[in-house]
Amino acid sequence: MPVRLRTKKANRVAAVLLAAAWGLSGCSGVGQSVWDMARGHVGADATLLETPLLSEEARARGALLFAFGDYGGLDTDAMRTVAVPWKLTAAALVMAQAPEDVSQASLRRILTGYGFLYPTEIANWPEGAGAPPKPEAVLGVALGVGRRSLPPIELQIGNIGCAACHAAPTYGADGRPAPDRVWLGAPNPSLDLEAYTQGLYAALQGGVAEPERLMATVRRLYPDMTDREAKTLQSFVMPRVRERMTAIAATGQGVLPFSNGLPGMTNGVAALKLQHGLLADDPDAMTRETGFTSIPHLADRAWRSALLWDGAYAPPGHERFRVMQEADLTDAHRDQLAAITAYFTVPSMGVSGAQARRHVPEVETAWAYLQTVRPQPFPGRIDPARAVAGRDVFQRSCAACHGTYAETAQGPRLIRFPNWAGLVGTDRTRAEAITETLVARVNASPMGGSISAAATGLYAAPPLTGLWQSAPYLHNGSVPSLAALLGLEERPERFRVGGHAMDLERVAIAYPDGYQPYAGSVWVDTRKPGLGARGHETPFADLSREDRLALLEYLKRL
């Protein structure tokens, strides 16, 4: 029988995103909010959670939550910092960047430029679940309509979800991406939240300067919008947006006290500090808060004993970095990781700690799908003889940190994971970003009973499952190819990223002749703070060139 998900909220199963990227038009700041004036809380359900499924399995329900859930973020509380009035936001972007063509097609081109995806197919949707719903906007943006009778309010609220960061284009045998055919769980290498933040800020600044034109653009872009929502935008939302834009301009410091990073990166620690009020009136935050991290692949994350790049979050009462065997992958362990993951909605979606705790059961359901995620099979050619030799090289040089893989009929599969943590000479900025003050705030939060936070000062070696889909490499995305990481070629000081193709021989970001990127691209400068590209050379120092080539072939199979 078809199953309908009627749960109001679903929490995020993903790595940390950027809270403030979505809060420009919300109700952040000091003083009375628009919703205080409206005399009440307004909440919404993610519309697509009503999609009927053909399977009652938790895996099917979890896939729907993972791809389309609102994760507790569609309400006016989240709008204080993160969530947005979607129609006004969309219209401001179109008015600023495509005034000659006010259409959904223009909005799509604008958001695609920031790396958001509009798929027509989800390649790894669970079999038997039925067809996935079509995103209302872009994949990873949940929408829902909130209403109140007194006063009469209607508002479509938007907030980011895990699929914005953790769904990527699939790749063909020629290395060309197919952004309309996505793979859930793989890192989105082109999502540029910094560009989106700056673009939205500029658009809203222009919009509030011409409010009548902005509202006219909203009506043209959404001709079916109700009169009630139009009045809500005009009477309640627009005045607050204008107030917020004026307050930001008055600081003279720009829209955020930190940078969100580059395509495929996040600055989640800075976002969490912002939510906890630790960056207020801090003139040095922009230069200090550069703990950028590359979005990870989510395959085999259940093997982790602690989460985040530094293992800062561990289940209470457990050894933070401990060896995991197959027998340790229990439902209880999975649920412990799910509870930790629920806290990620605080920096990424503006959800309160108490609300995150209430929605842990939905995160547990989403993890039922996440545990089944595998990478897209490598689409290029693999030299079988070299790959066999590379398996032995991996066991000698990599397994002690990154785990033991056994050969199965489905390819290499993890059977033991050491959860090693330490320092390997890579950029220290992210490892030092979590401070004792921030740790104390996390442990004192309503989620403190589910998280043991610590400033480890280390880096936790991740599983390498899905490595070929994870370029660029190292924790901060500072190396554009596996070939360069292994020392088969020089690590460049500068390289482009965003909307790229793949060189499947070198396992590298590529822009071949005649190729048109599907999203905006920027230059990564590894000489800048937080983006250093050195480190992790020692494991390959004693390997011959042939050993390195063999290892490269094996890594393509993971």
C-alpha distance (Angstrom), angle and dihedral (degrees) to the residues before:
residue distance angle dihedral
M1 . . .
P2 3.80 . .
V3 3.77 113.0 .
R4 3.80 123.1 -147.6
L5 3.76 121.3 -154.8
R6 3.79 104.7 -139.1
T7 3.77 96.3 167.9
K8 3.80 110.4 130.2
K9 3.75 98.1 -140.0
A10 3.79 138.0 18.1
N11 3.75 125.2 -166.4
R12 3.71 128.2 -129.0
V13 3.80 125.7 -94.5
A14 3.74 101.6 -164.7
A15 3.69 146.9 86.5
V16 3.82 119.6 -78.0
L17 3.80 118.5 -68.0
L18 3.77 133.3 -171.2
A19 3.77 115.0 -76.4
A20 3.75 100.3 -171.9
A21 3.80 94.0 51.3
W22 3.78 87.6 77.9
G23 3.78 100.9 36.8
L24 3.79 101.6 73.9
S25 3.76 95.8 101.3
G26 3.76 97.3 31.0
C27 3.76 130.5 92.4
S28 3.78 101.1 -83.0
G29 3.76 122.0 138.7
V30 3.77 137.0 61.2
G31 3.78 125.5 -51.2
Q32 3.74 138.2 26.7
S33 3.81 114.1 -12.1
V34 3.75 127.4 -142.0
W35 3.79 88.2 -109.7
D36 3.79 91.2 56.4
M37 3.78 86.7 54.9
A38 3.78 89.1 47.4
R39 3.81 87.3 55.4
G40 3.75 99.7 -129.6
H41 3.77 153.0 40.4
V42 3.79 119.8 -82.2
G43 3.80 119.7 -157.4
A44 3.79 135.5 176.5
D45 3.78 140.8 -164.6
A46 3.80 121.9 -128.1
T47 3.77 101.1 -103.5
L48 3.79 95.5 -142.8
L49 3.80 92.7 58.2
E50 3.80 85.0 78.9
T51 3.80 90.2 66.1
P52 3.82 111.1 124.1
L53 3.80 116.2 -120.0
L54 3.78 127.2 -155.2
S55 3.79 94.3 -143.5
E56 3.79 132.7 58.3
E57 3.80 92.3 -156.6
A58 3.78 116.3 124.6
R59 3.81 88.2 -127.2
A60 3.80 91.4 63.0
R61 3.79 93.5 45.5
G62 3.79 89.8 46.1
A63 3.80 92.1 53.1
L64 3.80 90.3 54.2
L65 3.80 91.3 49.9
F66 3.78 93.1 45.1
A67 3.80 95.0 50.2
F68 3.80 103.2 32.5
G69 3.82 110.7 13.6
D70 3.78 123.9 122.2
Y71 3.82 92.9 -140.2
G72 3.77 94.9 -146.7
G73 3.79 93.9 -57.8
L74 3.80 106.6 109.2
D75 3.77 101.9 94.9
T76 3.75 140.2 85.5
D77 3.78 92.5 -99.8
A78 3.81 89.0 64.3
M79 3.80 88.8 45.9
R80 3.80 89.1 67.7
T81 3.80 88.4 76.5
V82 3.78 115.1 -4.1
A83 3.81 122.1 10.9
V84 3.81 120.2 79.1
P85 3.81 140.0 -149.3
W86 3.78 92.0 -107.3
K87 3.78 102.6 -153.6
L88 3.80 93.5 48.4
T89 3.81 91.7 46.5
A90 3.79 93.0 49.3
A91 3.80 92.9 46.7
A92 3.81 92.6 49.6
L93 3.80 90.8 54.1
V94 3.80 93.1 48.6
M95 3.79 92.7 44.8
A96 3.81 90.3 52.6
Q97 3.79 100.5 40.8
A98 3.82 107.2 24.9
P99 3.82 108.2 21.8
E100 3.79 91.7 151.3
D101 3.82 92.2 58.9
V102 3.79 113.8 38.8
S103 3.79 100.0 -176.1
Q104 3.77 143.8 116.2
A105 3.80 87.3 -105.3
S106 3.80 89.5 61.0
L107 3.80 91.6 48.0
R108 3.79 89.2 51.1
R109 3.81 92.1 52.0
I110 3.80 91.1 49.2
L111 3.81 95.5 49.5
T112 3.80 92.1 41.9
G113 3.78 87.1 56.7
Y114 3.80 88.5 60.7
G115 3.81 90.3 52.8
F116 3.81 100.0 -99.7
L117 3.81 114.6 143.0
Y118 3.81 133.4 -130.5
P119 3.82 102.1 -166.7
T120 3.76 126.2 -172.7
E121 3.82 90.9 -168.6
I122 3.80 136.9 33.6
A123 3.78 102.7 -153.0
N124 3.82 97.1 -160.2
W125 3.81 99.8 40.0
P126 3.84 108.4 143.0
E127 3.77 115.3 -89.6
G128 3.77 113.4 -114.4
A129 3.79 94.2 22.7
G130 3.79 94.3 102.1
A131 3.77 125.6 -121.8
P132 3.81 115.1 -34.8
P133 3.79 116.5 -117.5
K134 3.77 119.8 -100.1
P135 3.80 111.3 -108.9
E136 3.79 113.3 -104.6
A137 3.78 90.3 -140.5
V138 3.80 121.8 -8.7
L139 3.78 124.8 -23.2
G140 3.79 109.4 -86.7
V141 3.80 96.6 27.1
A142 3.80 111.6 105.2
L143 3.80 117.5 -156.1
G144 3.78 130.2 -165.2
V145 3.80 136.6 162.3
G146 3.79 118.2 -123.2
R147 3.80 121.4 -161.5
R148 3.80 139.7 -174.3
S149 3.77 129.4 -177.1
L150 3.81 98.6 -152.1
P151 2.91 108.1 67.7
P152 3.83 95.4 14.4
I153 3.81 103.9 -112.8
E154 3.79 131.7 164.3
L155 3.78 122.1 171.5
Q156 3.79 136.5 163.1
I157 3.80 106.6 -137.5
G158 3.80 124.3 -161.4
N159 3.78 130.4 -162.9
I160 3.75 136.2 168.0
G161 3.81 123.3 -100.7
C162 3.78 136.6 -168.2
A163 3.81 96.3 -87.6
A164 3.80 91.7 65.2
C165 3.81 89.0 71.1
H166 3.78 100.7 20.0
A167 3.79 104.6 52.6
A168 3.78 120.6 77.8
P169 3.78 138.6 -178.9
T170 3.77 116.4 -92.7
Y171 3.80 117.7 -121.6
G172 3.78 132.0 -134.0
A173 3.79 129.6 -139.1
D174 3.81 89.1 -89.2
G175 3.81 92.0 55.2
R176 3.81 93.4 -111.0
P177 3.81 114.6 140.6
A178 3.80 124.7 -123.4
P179 3.83 103.3 -153.0
D180 3.81 91.2 179.7
R181 3.83 89.7 61.0
V182 3.80 110.3 56.5
W183 3.78 138.2 -172.9
L184 3.81 116.2 -141.0
G185 3.80 115.8 -135.6
A186 3.80 95.6 27.2
P187 3.82 117.2 111.5
N188 3.79 117.4 -99.4
P189 3.83 101.1 -125.2
S190 3.81 94.9 -167.9
L191 3.81 105.8 45.9
D192 3.82 103.5 122.0
L193 3.78 108.1 -170.8
E194 3.79 92.5 170.1
A195 3.80 91.6 58.9
Y196 3.79 90.1 43.9
T197 3.81 91.2 51.2
Q198 3.78 93.9 50.3
G199 3.79 92.6 42.7
L200 3.78 93.2 50.5
Y201 3.79 92.5 46.7
A202 3.81 91.6 52.7
A203 3.80 91.0 45.5
L204 3.80 94.0 51.2
Q205 3.79 92.3 45.3
G206 3.78 88.3 55.9
G207 3.79 92.6 42.2
V208 3.78 97.4 54.2
A209 3.81 89.1 49.0
E210 3.81 88.0 60.5
P211 3.81 104.4 30.8
E212 3.80 96.7 165.2
R213 3.78 91.7 51.9
L214 3.80 91.0 46.7
M215 3.80 92.4 52.2
A216 3.80 90.2 47.0
T217 3.81 88.2 53.3
V218 3.81 90.4 50.8
R219 3.81 90.5 53.5
R220 3.82 92.7 47.8
L221 3.79 92.6 47.5
Y222 3.82 93.0 45.6
P223 3.82 107.1 29.1
D224 3.81 91.3 168.8
M225 3.80 93.5 57.5
T226 3.80 111.4 129.1
D227 3.78 122.2 -116.3
R228 3.78 87.5 -120.0
E229 3.79 92.7 59.6
A230 3.80 91.7 44.3
K231 3.80 89.6 54.8
T232 3.83 90.8 46.7
L233 3.79 91.1 53.5
Q234 3.77 93.5 45.4
S235 3.81 100.0 41.2
F236 3.80 103.7 32.6
V237 3.80 111.5 15.9
M238 3.80 104.3 38.6
P239 3.83 95.4 55.1
R240 3.79 90.8 52.0
V241 3.80 93.0 47.1
R242 3.79 89.4 51.6
E243 3.80 90.2 49.7
R244 3.77 91.6 49.1
M245 3.80 93.9 48.7
T246 3.79 90.7 49.6
A247 3.81 91.4 50.5
I248 3.82 92.2 50.2
A249 3.80 92.5 48.4
A250 3.81 90.9 49.6
T251 3.80 92.3 60.0
G252 3.79 91.7 61.5
Q253 3.81 88.3 -149.4
G254 3.78 100.7 99.5
V255 3.77 130.6 -110.9
L256 3.82 98.3 -53.7
P257 3.80 135.6 24.1
F258 3.82 89.9 -131.2
S259 3.79 140.5 32.1
N260 3.79 120.4 -103.2
G261 3.79 91.2 -144.1
L262 3.80 130.5 -127.0
P263 3.82 136.4 -52.3
G264 3.80 109.8 -50.7
M265 3.81 93.2 14.8
T266 3.79 136.8 99.6
N267 3.79 136.9 -165.0
G268 3.77 97.9 -150.1
V269 3.80 97.8 155.8
A270 3.80 91.0 58.1
A271 3.81 89.3 46.9
L272 3.82 90.1 52.7
K273 3.79 91.5 48.4
L274 3.80 88.6 51.9
Q275 3.80 91.2 52.8
H276 3.81 90.1 50.8
G277 3.80 92.8 49.0
L278 3.80 94.6 -113.5
L279 3.81 96.5 128.5
A280 3.80 98.4 50.7
D281 3.80 113.3 132.2
D282 3.80 91.0 -6.0
P283 3.83 108.5 145.6
D284 3.82 92.2 -175.1
A285 3.80 97.1 53.0
M286 3.80 95.1 95.9
T287 3.80 93.2 57.4
R288 3.82 96.2 36.1
E289 3.81 103.3 42.1
T290 3.80 99.1 71.2
G291 3.79 100.0 125.2
F292 3.81 93.1 136.4
T293 3.78 119.0 176.7
S294 3.78 132.6 -168.0
I295 3.80 115.8 -119.8
P296 3.83 106.9 -104.1
H297 3.78 130.3 -136.6
L298 3.81 109.3 -107.5
A299 3.80 98.5 -145.8
D300 3.83 112.5 118.9
R301 3.83 93.4 5.0
A302 3.80 89.1 137.1
W303 3.81 87.1 75.4
R304 3.80 89.9 68.8
S305 3.80 118.2 102.6
A306 3.82 91.2 -164.5
L307 3.80 131.7 23.0
L308 3.81 135.7 -129.5
W309 3.80 125.7 46.2
D310 3.81 90.9 -75.8
G311 3.80 97.4 39.0
A312 3.81 89.0 -115.5
Y313 3.82 94.2 152.2
A314 3.81 120.2 58.6
P315 3.81 132.8 159.6
P316 3.82 109.9 -92.3
G317 3.78 115.2 -100.4
H318 3.82 94.7 21.8
E319 3.77 132.0 106.2
R320 3.79 105.4 -99.0
F321 3.80 97.6 -138.2
R322 3.78 111.3 29.2
V323 3.78 136.3 151.6
M324 3.80 113.1 -97.4
Q325 3.80 124.1 -152.4
E326 3.80 126.8 -173.4
A327 3.80 89.7 -98.1
D328 3.81 89.0 60.6
L329 3.82 93.2 63.0
T330 3.78 92.5 94.0
D331 3.78 129.4 152.9
A332 3.80 88.0 -110.5
H333 3.81 91.6 56.5
R334 3.80 91.3 46.9
D335 3.81 91.0 51.1
Q336 3.80 90.9 50.4
L337 3.81 89.7 55.4
A338 3.79 89.8 45.7
A339 3.80 91.1 55.0
I340 3.80 90.0 52.2
T341 3.78 90.8 47.0
A342 3.79 90.3 54.4
Y343 3.80 88.0 67.1
F344 3.81 90.1 60.9
T345 3.80 87.7 76.8
V346 3.81 89.5 69.9
P347 3.83 96.5 70.5
S348 3.79 96.3 25.1
M349 3.80 102.3 45.8
G350 3.78 107.6 14.4
V351 3.80 92.5 -111.2
S352 3.81 116.2 155.3
G353 3.78 120.3 -116.5
A354 3.81 90.9 -114.9
Q355 3.78 91.7 52.1
A356 3.80 91.9 47.0
R357 3.80 89.2 54.3
R358 3.81 91.4 51.9
H359 3.78 91.8 56.1
V360 3.79 99.7 49.4
P361 3.86 91.0 110.4
E362 3.81 90.4 62.2
V363 3.79 90.7 50.3
E364 3.79 89.3 52.2
T365 3.80 88.8 55.0
A366 3.80 91.4 49.3
W367 3.80 89.5 51.5
A368 3.80 88.8 58.5
Y369 3.79 85.9 68.4
L370 3.78 95.4 37.0
Q371 3.81 91.6 58.0
T372 3.82 89.4 60.5
V373 3.80 96.8 50.3
R374 3.79 114.3 120.2
P375 3.81 127.3 -180.0
Q376 3.76 122.3 -99.9
P377 3.81 105.1 -91.4
F378 3.79 109.9 -100.7
P379 3.81 104.4 -89.4
G380 3.80 97.9 -156.7
R381 3.76 135.1 73.1
I382 3.83 119.6 -72.5
D383 3.79 122.4 -162.2
P384 3.85 100.8 -128.8
A385 3.81 96.7 -157.6
R386 3.78 93.0 49.4
A387 3.80 91.3 45.5
V388 3.81 90.6 55.5
A389 3.80 90.1 51.1
G390 3.79 89.7 44.6
R391 3.80 90.8 57.5
D392 3.79 89.2 63.7
V393 3.81 91.5 46.3
F394 3.81 89.7 51.4
Q395 3.78 92.0 51.2
R396 3.80 91.2 51.7
S397 3.79 99.7 40.9
C398 3.83 109.1 23.0
A399 3.80 113.1 22.3
A400 3.81 95.8 78.1
C401 3.83 88.6 68.2
H402 3.81 105.3 20.0
G403 3.79 102.8 37.6
T404 3.78 142.1 -106.0
Y405 3.80 118.8 -72.9
A406 3.80 121.7 -161.0
E407 3.78 125.0 -156.2
T408 3.80 114.2 -109.2
A409 3.78 135.3 167.1
Q410 3.82 87.0 -94.9
G411 3.79 94.1 49.8
P412 3.82 131.2 -99.2
R413 3.81 114.9 -9.3
L414 3.80 129.6 -175.3
I415 3.80 113.7 -108.7
R416 3.80 99.4 165.0
F417 3.79 131.7 22.7
P418 3.83 121.9 -172.7
N419 3.82 98.8 -162.8
W420 3.78 88.2 -141.7
A421 3.81 117.1 -173.4
G422 3.77 128.8 -172.8
L423 3.79 144.5 101.2
V424 3.79 124.3 -64.5
G425 3.80 101.2 175.0
T426 3.79 96.9 -88.3
D427 3.80 124.6 138.0
R428 3.82 107.8 -59.7
T429 3.81 98.0 -154.4
R430 3.78 98.2 96.4
A431 3.82 93.7 41.9
E432 3.80 89.3 56.7
A433 3.83 96.5 41.6
I434 3.80 96.8 87.6
T435 3.77 106.8 76.4
E436 3.78 132.2 -165.1
T437 3.81 88.9 -109.7
L438 3.80 91.4 56.4
V439 3.81 91.2 44.8
A440 3.80 89.9 54.3
R441 3.82 90.7 51.8
V442 3.80 92.0 51.2
N443 3.80 94.4 47.1
A444 3.82 90.8 48.3
S445 3.82 93.1 50.1
P446 3.83 123.5 101.0
M447 3.82 86.5 -98.5
G448 3.80 91.7 56.8
G449 3.79 91.8 102.8
S450 3.81 89.3 62.4
I451 3.80 99.5 39.6
S452 3.77 132.9 57.3
A453 3.80 102.0 -164.2
A454 3.80 122.7 -164.5
A455 3.78 138.1 169.5
T456 3.80 96.0 -123.6
G457 3.80 98.6 173.7
L458 3.82 86.4 -149.4
Y459 3.78 139.0 98.9
A460 3.80 120.1 -119.7
A461 3.80 113.1 -138.5
P462 3.83 107.2 -124.3
P463 3.79 129.6 -144.0
L464 3.80 109.0 -91.4
T465 3.79 94.9 -140.1
G466 3.81 108.0 134.5
L467 3.80 92.1 15.6
W468 3.80 94.5 148.2
Q469 3.82 89.5 57.9
S470 3.80 92.1 50.6
A471 3.83 104.8 72.2
P472 3.00 129.2 173.0
Y473 3.79 99.5 57.5
L474 3.81 143.4 -138.3
H475 3.79 120.8 46.0
N476 3.80 91.9 -70.2
G477 3.81 99.1 43.0
S478 3.81 92.2 -115.1
V479 3.83 100.4 139.0
P480 3.83 116.4 66.3
S481 3.80 99.2 -158.2
L482 3.78 143.6 31.5
A483 3.78 87.5 -130.7
A484 3.81 90.1 61.0
L485 3.80 92.7 43.5
L486 3.82 90.1 54.7
G487 3.80 92.5 47.8
L488 3.80 96.4 -109.4
E489 3.80 88.6 124.8
E490 3.78 137.2 8.4
R491 3.79 120.3 -77.8
P492 3.80 103.9 -118.5
E493 3.80 122.5 -129.8
R494 3.81 90.5 -139.0
F495 3.79 133.8 24.7
R496 3.79 139.2 156.6
V497 3.77 125.0 -107.8
G498 3.80 133.2 -179.5
G499 3.79 132.8 69.7
H500 3.79 88.7 15.4
A501 3.77 135.4 153.0
M502 3.82 123.7 -132.4
D503 3.78 131.2 -110.2
L504 3.79 96.2 -143.6
E505 3.80 95.0 -167.9
R506 3.81 93.6 58.2
V507 3.83 93.8 24.8
A508 3.76 89.8 -126.0
I509 3.76 144.0 141.1
A510 3.80 106.4 -96.5
Y511 3.79 142.0 -174.4
P512 3.81 103.7 -169.5
D513 3.79 121.3 -163.9
G514 3.78 111.9 -73.3
Y515 3.80 93.6 12.9
Q516 3.82 117.6 139.9
P517 3.83 112.7 -153.5
Y518 3.80 112.8 -126.7
A519 3.84 90.4 -143.0
G520 3.78 137.3 24.7
S521 3.79 118.5 -71.8
V522 3.80 132.0 -153.9
W523 3.78 136.8 -174.0
V524 3.80 119.5 -100.8
D525 3.80 111.3 -145.2
T526 3.79 108.4 -161.9
R527 3.80 90.9 -165.5
K528 3.81 90.8 71.5
P529 3.84 123.7 93.6
G530 3.78 114.0 -78.8
L531 3.81 94.3 12.1
G532 3.79 101.8 82.2
A533 3.81 112.9 147.9
R534 3.78 101.7 -159.1
G535 3.80 127.1 102.9
H536 3.81 138.9 60.5
E537 3.83 91.1 73.7
T538 3.81 97.1 119.5
P539 3.85 97.9 77.0
F540 3.81 89.3 59.8
A541 3.79 99.9 36.5
D542 3.81 96.0 98.9
L543 3.81 96.5 38.4
S544 3.76 120.9 108.9
R545 3.79 119.4 -127.4
E546 3.78 89.0 -104.6
D547 3.81 90.7 52.4
R548 3.79 89.7 52.2
L549 3.79 92.7 48.7
A550 3.80 89.3 49.6
L551 3.80 91.4 49.2
L552 3.79 90.2 50.6
E553 3.81 90.7 55.2
Y554 3.80 91.8 49.7
L555 3.80 93.6 48.4
K556 3.80 89.1 57.3
R557 3.82 87.9 65.5
L558 3.82 97.7 55.0
